[in-house]
Amino acid sequence: MIHTDKNLDKRVRRTKLQLKQAFIRLMEEKNYEQITVTDIVNRADYNRATFYRHYNFKEELAEEMITDKTTALVETFKHPYKRKNMIHLNSLSSSDIIVFDHIMENKDFYKLWGKFQSIPRFEESFLHSIAKFIKKDITLLTPQDPNLDNNLYTTFYANGILGLILDWIKNGLEPHPDYMAKQLVKIINYYPAESFISTKGHSPPTFLQ
């Protein structure tokens, strides 16, 4: 049988996927520092030689897994723009927001977020990748205000969305993804005429009661 490059690439991808899946399953049982290459290959039912054909050490596998996950997550942010280059925020539908569904579909990974934080630069890599996409690939076209620093506005906007998603992950993926998508659309489009910040114990204005 002749092995084409395509078949070889497919076999490599399958092997890498199984090694990563074994690593994730091990993270359910152990801390990151306790997991060894031997643990990974035993769980994946491979030998050490197979592992070292693809990675020099477990840190390389973990880094590639994080890159895979951040890339897939960023793709969910692109979903609303696949049909149009520009979207008016008022026309954004909750069905356009698929990031929460994606995370739920990959809950075996995301439910371990707290444990994965022990991997160096884990959370930082996610935040950097998503913020980079929002800040570089998305332009917020707002009414011109000479006193508004658009770069700071975009940073504030991006980190607000990231914070919401991250908080949802850390809260165990509750409430339901549909609810989160609808709420995110409402939040994005919520522009109150007047807003107040009040210290606890002080009554809000009567129109807020």
C-alpha positions in Angstrom: 0.0 0.0 0.0 1.3 3.4 -1.0 1.1 6.0 1.8 0.4 9.4 0.3 1.3 12.7 2.1 -2.5 13.1 2.7 -2.8 9.8 4.4 0.3 10.4 6.4 -1.0 13.9 7.5 -4.3 12.3 8.5 -2.6 9.7 10.6 -0.4 12.3 12.3 -3.4 14.4 13.1 -5.2 11.4 14.5 -2.2 10.4 16.7 -1.8 14.0 18.0 -5.5 14.2 18.8 -5.4 11.0 20.8 -2.4 12.1 22.7 -4.1 15.4 23.5 -7.3 13.6 24.5 -5.3 11.4 26.8 -3.6 14.5 28.3 -7.0 16.1 29.0 -8.3 12.9 30.6 -5.3 12.8 32.9 -5.8 16.4 33.9 -9.2 15.3 35.4 -7.2 13.0 37.7 -3.9 14.7 38.4 -2.2 18.1 38.6 -0.3 19.3 35.5 3.1 19.0 37.3 2.4 15.3 38.1 1.6 14.2 34.6 4.5 12.5 32.7 5.1 11.5 29.2 4.7 7.9 30.3 1.3 8.7 31.7 0.2 10.2 28.4 1.4 7.4 26.2 0.0 4.7 28.5 -3.4 6.4 28.5 -3.4 6.9 24.7 -2.1 3.3 24.2 1.0 4.4 22.4 4.7 4.0 23.1 7.2 6.7 24.0 8.8 6.6 20.6 5.5 7.7 19.1 5.2 10.6 21.4 8.8 11.8 20.7 8.1 11.7 16.9 5.8 14.6 17.5 6.8 16.4 20.7 10.1 16.9 22.6 8.3 17.1 26.0 4.8 17.4 27.4 5.0 21.2 27.5 5.0 21.2 23.7 1.9 19.0 23.6 0.2 21.4 26.1 1.2 24.4 24.1 -0.1 23.0 20.8 -3.4 21.9 22.5 -3.9 25.5 23.8 -3.2 26.9 20.3 -5.8 24.5 18.8 -8.4 25.5 21.4 -7.8 29.2 21.0 -7.9 29.0 17.2 -11.2 27.1 17.3 -12.6 29.6 19.8 -11.6 32.6 17.7 -13.4 31.0 14.7 -16.7 31.2 16.6 -16.3 34.9 16.9 -16.0 35.1 13.1 -19.4 33.4 12.6 -21.6 36.5 12.3 -19.2 37.9 9.6 -19.2 34.9 7.3 -22.1 36.3 5.2 -21.4 40.0 5.6 -18.4 42.2 6.0 -20.3 44.7 8.2 -23.0 44.1 10.8 -25.1 46.7 12.5 -25.2 45.8 16.2 -28.9 46.3 16.3 -29.4 43.6 13.8 -27.2 41.1 15.6 -29.2 38.0 16.6 -28.5 35.5 19.4 -28.3 32.8 16.7 -25.2 34.7 15.4 -23.5 34.1 18.8 -22.2 30.6 18.7 -19.3 30.9 21.1 -21.3 29.6 24.1 -22.5 26.6 22.1 -18.9 25.9 21.0 -17.7 26.0 24.6 -20.5 23.7 25.7 -19.7 21.2 22.9 -16.1 21.1 24.2 -17.0 21.1 27.9 -14.7 18.2 28.6 -11.9 20.7 28.1 -13.5 23.9 29.4 -14.8 22.3 32.6 -11.1 21.8 33.6 -10.3 25.5 33.2 -9.3 25.9 36.8 -6.9 23.0 36.6 -5.5 24.1 33.2 -4.6 27.4 34.8 -1.6 25.7 36.4 -0.1 25.4 32.9 2.2 28.4 32.4 0.6 31.2 30.3 -2.6 29.2 29.8 -5.2 31.8 30.5 -3.0 34.6 29.2 -2.8 32.7 25.8 -6.6 32.6 25.5 -7.0 36.2 26.4 -4.3 37.4 24.1 -5.5 35.5 21.1 -9.1 36.5 21.4 -8.3 40.2 22.3 -5.9 40.3 19.3 -8.7 39.1 17.0 -11.2 41.6 18.3 -8.8 44.5 18.2 -7.2 43.7 14.9 -9.9 42.1 12.8 -13.0 43.9 14.1 -13.5 47.6 13.6 -16.1 49.2 15.8 -17.7 51.9 13.7 -19.1 54.4 16.2 -20.5 57.9 15.8 -17.6 60.2 15.5 -16.5 61.7 18.8 -13.3 63.6 18.8 -12.9 63.1 22.5 -13.2 59.3 22.4 -10.0 57.3 22.0 -11.2 54.5 19.7 -8.3 52.2 20.6 -9.2 52.4 24.3 -12.9 52.0 23.5 -12.1 48.8 21.6 -9.9 47.5 24.4 -12.7 48.1 26.9 -15.3 46.5 24.6 -13.1 43.4 23.9 -12.2 42.8 27.5 -15.8 43.2 28.6 -16.9 40.4 26.3 -13.9 38.2 27.3 -14.7 38.8 30.9 -18.3 37.7 30.5 -17.2 34.5 28.7 -14.5 33.7 31.2 -16.8 34.3 34.1 -19.3 31.9 32.5 -16.6 29.2 32.1 -15.5 29.6 35.7 -19.1 29.3 36.9 -19.5 25.8 35.4 -21.1 26.8 32.1 -24.2 28.1 33.7 -26.7 29.5 32.7 -27.7 27.8 29.5 -25.8 28.9 26.3 -29.0 30.2 24.7 -29.6 32.5 27.6 -26.0 33.7 27.5 -26.2 34.4 23.8 -29.4 36.4 24.2 -28.0 38.3 27.1 -24.8 39.2 25.3 -26.8 40.6 22.4 -28.8 42.7 24.8 -25.6 43.9 26.6 -23.9 44.8 23.4 -26.9 46.9 22.3 -27.7 48.4 25.8 -27.0 52.2 25.7 -28.9 53.8 28.7 -29.4 57.5 28.4 -28.2 57.9 32.0 -26.1 55.6 34.2 -25.2 55.8 37.8 -22.6 54.2 40.0 -23.8 54.0 43.6 -22.1 52.9 46.8 -24.0 50.1 48.7 -26.5 51.5 51.1 -27.4 54.5 49.0 -30.8 54.5 47.2 -30.8 54.8 43.4 -32.7 57.6 41.6 -36.5 57.1 41.7 -36.7 56.2 38.0 -34.4 53.2 38.7 -36.6 51.9 41.4 
